[in-house]
């Protein structure tokens, strides 16, 4: 899977973080949804919409500070999909 990255770079592995890029990933846990920041726990939520909103808020706050940020969300099939951290749309 090739995903668009802020700054126009492309890559094949959605879990490989570019140097200096902060990555938020929203995944299904054991009965909950989890937000990971660079692979580390950053929150637990009962509903996916709350986890996604949290990741997007954290991402846009960092973007406003000049950071490079990527957001991925696990879909119903278990695949990670890159999401625009500002608009929330799925990128392909």
N, C-alpha and C positions, 0 to 999 in steps of 0.2 A: 504494500500500500504506500503510495507516495502522497505526502501531505504538504500543503503550502505552509510556510513558516514566515513569521513576521520578518520583513526585510527581504522577501523574495527568494530565499534559499529553499531548496527542496531536499527531502530525505526519505528514506524507505522505512526506517524503524521508528515507530511513534513513541517508543520508550527511551530512545537515546537522546539525551539532552545536549544541545550545543553549548559550548562553553559560554557562560554568562547568561544563558537563557533559563528563566525560572519556569518550571512546569507544574501545572495543576492537573490532577487526574481524578475524575469522579468514577468510582467503581461500586458495584453491588457487593455488600459484605454479607455477613451471616444475619439476615433479617433487617439489615439497615443499609444505608448508603454512606460511603466514606469519601472524604476529600483528602488527597495526598498532595503534599507540596514537595517536589523533588524526591518522591518516594517515601516521605515521612508523613505520619498522621497529622492532619490539619483539621479534622472535624468528623463527627458522626451525626447522621440525620435519619429520621424515619422515612422521609419522602425524597425521591430523586430531585424534584423541583427545588427543594430547599438546599440540597447539596450543590446542585448546579448554580443556583443563585449565589451561594456563598463563594464558590470558586470564581465566578465571574466578577463579583464585587472585589474580592482580593486581587484578582488579575488586573482589573481596571485601575485600582488604587496604585499598584506597582507601575503600570504603564504610565500613569500620570506623573510618576517620579522618574521616568526615563528608562525603566527596566524593560528588557525583552522578555515576553511572557507567552507561553503556549498553554492551551487548555484542551484536555481530552475528556470525553465522556463515553462510558461503556454503554453500548446499545443493547437491545433486547436479546440479540444473538451472542452477546459477550464480546463483540468487537469494539476496539477503541476507535472513536471518531474524533477528529480534530474539530474544535469549535472556535469560531471567531471570538476572542476574549472581550471584544467591545460590543458586537451586535448579537452574539449568541447563536448565530447560524452555523450549521454544520458545513465544514469546508471539505471539498473533495479534490 
